[in-house]
Amino acid sequence: MRQFKAILKKDIVMELRTKEMLTSMGLYTLLTLVVYYVALSQAGNGFDVRLIAGGLLWLAFLFTSMLGLNRSLVHEKDQGCLEALLLSPLDRPVIFFGKAVGNLIFLLIVEVLTIPIFMLMFLSGRPIVGPIWGIAVALLVGAVGISGIGTLLATMSVNTTGKDFILAVLFIPIMFPLLYAAVAATSAIIIGNPGYMSLFWTAMAIGAAYDVIMLVAAYGLYEFIIGA
């Protein structure tokens, strides 16, 4: 536990000093929302943006998380921190959980800051039928999977040529089940069709099961991947 806290503290302190990762992720998300707004500006008043709001939101988080995950490992690689961690007596799975929890915290911060802006730009004057806490649950389940699996894949790609491309090629197909579940749960809350809570809990059960299975797999594989 002390090793885990040391790695997590290092990442948080480093980010608080530079604010590089949070700033880049926040700006990228904001620019993505602006692009959405421009793309939907001519859709007319008859178009109900709530029908696609869940998908828009999660696409923004998916692409933003790839930017953050890539930067978190590239920064370690460029400054030699990754090699120092490998030379230290730290357990490899501890490194994984330290990095994954750090990425989770940064992604949750971006999500919390993004939601009010998204609602103001796209859902102002349009009622959200389901409980707001449902969106918070969907964001948490999605963020856990994105951060955990993303940390593993970013570690795999950081030593490759064209690491940005490699991460995207690996990340999006592997994240598809979780992304689908998160979009379904978020859309169910926003739209509120009959039986929407049943759909929400089914989607969240799929998302949570995906998180558990993939995190256990990442835990078992990380020692081999980071040392490769």
C-alpha positions as CSV (number, residue, x, y, z in Angstrom):
1,M,0.0,0.0,0.0
2,R,2.9,2.4,0.8
3,Q,4.4,1.8,-2.7
4,F,1.0,2.4,-4.3
5,K,0.6,5.7,-2.4
6,A,4.1,6.8,-3.4
7,I,3.5,6.3,-7.1
8,L,0.0,7.9,-7.0
9,K,1.4,10.9,-5.0
10,K,4.3,11.3,-7.5
11,D,1.8,11.5,-10.5
12,I,-0.5,13.9,-8.7
13,V,2.3,16.2,-7.5
14,M,3.9,16.2,-10.9
15,E,0.5,17.1,-12.5
16,L,-0.2,19.8,-10.0
17,R,3.2,21.4,-10.8
18,T,2.8,21.3,-14.6
19,K,-1.0,21.0,-15.1
20,E,0.1,19.8,-18.5
21,M,-2.2,16.7,-18.7
22,L,-5.3,18.3,-17.3
23,T,-4.9,21.4,-19.4
24,S,-4.5,19.5,-22.6
25,M,-7.4,17.1,-21.8
26,G,-9.7,19.9,-20.8
27,L,-8.9,22.0,-23.9
28,Y,-9.3,19.0,-26.2
29,T,-12.7,18.2,-24.7
30,L,-13.8,21.8,-25.0
31,L,-12.8,21.9,-28.7
32,T,-14.6,18.7,-29.3
33,L,-17.8,20.2,-27.8
34,V,-17.4,23.2,-30.0
35,V,-17.1,21.0,-33.1
36,Y,-20.3,19.2,-32.0
37,Y,-22.0,22.5,-31.6
38,V,-21.0,23.7,-35.1
39,A,-22.0,20.4,-36.6
40,L,-25.5,20.5,-35.0
41,S,-26.1,24.2,-35.5
42,Q,-28.1,23.7,-38.7
43,A,-30.1,20.7,-37.5
44,G,-33.1,22.9,-36.7
45,N,-35.3,23.1,-33.6
46,G,-37.2,19.9,-34.5
47,F,-34.1,17.8,-33.9
48,D,-34.0,16.3,-30.4
49,V,-30.3,16.3,-29.5
50,R,-31.1,14.1,-26.5
51,L,-31.3,11.1,-28.9
52,I,-27.5,11.3,-29.5
53,A,-26.3,13.2,-26.4
54,G,-25.0,10.0,-24.7
55,G,-23.0,9.1,-27.8
56,L,-21.6,12.6,-28.2
57,L,-20.6,12.8,-24.5
58,W,-18.7,9.4,-24.5
59,L,-17.0,10.1,-27.8
60,A,-15.6,13.2,-26.3
61,F,-14.4,11.4,-23.2
62,L,-13.0,8.5,-25.3
63,F,-10.8,10.7,-27.5
64,T,-9.8,12.9,-24.6
65,S,-8.8,9.9,-22.5
66,M,-6.5,8.6,-25.3
67,L,-4.7,12.0,-25.3
68,G,-4.3,11.8,-21.5
69,L,-3.2,8.2,-21.3
70,N,-0.6,8.7,-24.0
71,R,0.8,11.8,-22.4
72,S,1.0,10.1,-19.0
73,L,3.3,7.3,-20.2
74,V,5.3,9.4,-22.8
75,H,6.1,11.9,-20.0
76,E,7.4,9.1,-17.8
77,K,9.4,7.7,-20.8
78,D,11.0,11.0,-21.9
79,Q,12.1,11.9,-18.3
80,G,13.5,8.4,-17.6
81,C,11.0,7.8,-14.8
82,L,9.7,4.6,-16.3
83,E,13.2,3.1,-16.4
84,A,13.7,4.2,-12.8
85,L,10.5,2.5,-11.7
86,L,11.6,-0.7,-13.4
87,L,15.0,-0.6,-11.6
88,S,13.3,0.0,-8.3
89,P,12.1,-3.0,-6.1
90,L,8.5,-2.0,-6.7
91,D,6.1,-4.7,-7.6
92,R,4.9,-4.3,-11.3
93,P,1.2,-4.6,-10.5
94,V,1.6,-1.8,-7.9
95,I,3.0,0.4,-10.7
96,F,-0.1,-0.5,-12.8
97,F,-2.6,0.3,-10.1
98,G,-0.7,3.5,-9.2
99,K,-0.7,4.8,-12.8
100,A,-4.3,3.6,-13.4
101,V,-5.7,5.3,-10.3
102,G,-3.8,8.5,-11.2
103,N,-5.3,8.4,-14.7
104,L,-8.8,7.7,-13.3
105,I,-8.6,10.8,-11.0
106,F,-7.5,13.1,-13.9
107,L,-10.3,11.7,-16.2
108,L,-12.9,12.1,-13.5
109,I,-11.9,15.7,-13.0
110,V,-12.3,16.4,-16.7
111,E,-15.6,14.6,-16.7
112,V,-16.9,16.7,-13.8
113,L,-15.8,19.9,-15.5
114,T,-17.2,18.9,-18.8
115,I,-20.8,17.8,-17.8
116,P,-22.1,21.3,-16.9
117,I,-20.7,22.8,-20.2
118,F,-22.2,19.9,-22.2
119,M,-25.6,20.4,-20.6
120,L,-25.5,24.1,-21.2
121,M,-24.5,23.8,-24.8
122,F,-26.7,20.9,-25.8
123,L,-29.4,20.1,-23.2
124,S,-30.4,23.6,-22.1
125,G,-34.2,23.7,-22.1
126,R,-34.5,19.9,-22.7
127,P,-35.5,17.8,-19.7
128,I,-33.4,14.9,-18.5
129,V,-36.0,12.3,-17.6
130,G,-34.0,10.0,-15.4
131,P,-32.1,10.8,-12.1
132,I,-28.9,12.7,-12.5
133,W,-27.1,10.2,-10.2
134,G,-27.5,7.7,-13.0
135,I,-25.2,9.8,-15.3
136,A,-22.7,10.0,-12.4
137,V,-22.7,6.2,-12.1
138,A,-22.3,5.7,-15.8
139,L,-19.4,8.1,-15.9
140,L,-17.7,6.3,-13.0
141,V,-18.1,2.8,-14.4
142,G,-16.9,4.0,-17.8
143,A,-13.9,6.0,-16.4
144,V,-12.7,3.0,-14.3
145,G,-12.5,0.8,-17.4
146,I,-11.0,3.5,-19.6
147,S,-8.3,4.3,-17.1
148,G,-7.5,0.6,-16.2
149,I,-7.3,-0.8,-19.7
150,G,-6.0,2.4,-21.2
151,T,-3.0,2.4,-18.8
152,L,-2.2,-1.2,-19.9
153,L,-2.4,-0.3,-23.6
154,A,-0.5,3.0,-23.2
155,T,2.3,1.0,-21.6
156,M,2.3,-1.4,-24.5
157,S,2.4,1.3,-27.1
158,V,4.9,3.7,-25.4
159,N,7.9,1.9,-26.7
160,T,6.6,1.5,-30.3
161,T,7.1,3.6,-33.3
162,G,3.9,5.6,-34.0
163,K,2.7,5.1,-30.4
164,D,-0.3,7.4,-30.9
165,F,-1.6,5.4,-33.8
166,I,-0.9,2.1,-32.1
167,L,-2.8,3.2,-29.0
168,A,-5.8,4.2,-31.0
169,V,-5.8,1.0,-33.0
170,L,-5.7,-1.1,-29.8
171,F,-7.8,1.1,-27.6
172,I,-11.0,1.6,-29.6
173,P,-11.8,-2.0,-30.5
174,I,-11.0,-3.3,-27.0
175,M,-13.1,-0.6,-25.4
176,F,-16.1,-1.2,-27.6
177,P,-18.2,-3.2,-25.1
178,L,-17.6,-0.7,-22.3
179,L,-18.3,2.2,-24.6
180,Y,-21.5,0.6,-25.9
181,A,-22.7,0.0,-22.3
182,A,-21.8,3.5,-21.1
183,V,-23.6,5.1,-24.1
184,A,-26.7,2.9,-23.5
185,A,-26.9,3.7,-19.8
186,T,-26.3,7.5,-20.3
187,S,-28.8,7.7,-23.1
188,A,-31.4,5.7,-21.1
189,I,-31.2,8.3,-18.3
190,I,-31.3,11.3,-20.7
191,I,-34.1,10.1,-22.9
192,G,-36.2,8.2,-20.4
193,N,-38.0,5.8,-22.7
194,P,-40.4,3.3,-20.9
195,G,-38.4,0.8,-18.9
196,Y,-35.3,3.0,-19.0
197,M,-34.1,2.1,-15.5
198,S,-34.1,-1.6,-16.4
199,L,-32.0,-0.8,-19.5
200,F,-29.7,1.4,-17.4
201,W,-29.0,-1.3,-14.8
202,T,-28.5,-3.9,-17.5
203,A,-26.0,-1.7,-19.3
204,M,-24.2,-0.9,-16.0
205,A,-24.0,-4.6,-15.1
206,I,-22.3,-5.3,-18.5
207,G,-20.0,-2.3,-17.9
208,A,-19.0,-3.3,-14.4
209,A,-18.4,-7.0,-15.4
210,Y,-16.2,-5.7,-18.3
211,D,-14.3,-3.5,-15.8
212,V,-13.7,-6.4,-13.4
213,I,-12.6,-8.9,-16.1
214,M,-10.3,-6.6,-17.9
215,L,-8.7,-5.2,-14.8
216,V,-7.9,-8.7,-13.5
217,A,-6.4,-9.5,-17.0
218,A,-4.4,-6.2,-16.9
219,Y,-3.2,-7.0,-13.4
220,G,-1.9,-10.4,-14.6
221,L,-0.4,-9.1,-17.8
222,Y,1.2,-5.9,-16.7
223,E,4.4,-7.5,-15.3
224,F,5.2,-9.0,-18.7
225,I,4.2,-5.9,-20.7
226,I,6.1,-3.3,-18.8
227,G,9.3,-5.4,-18.8
228,A,9.1,-6.2,-22.5
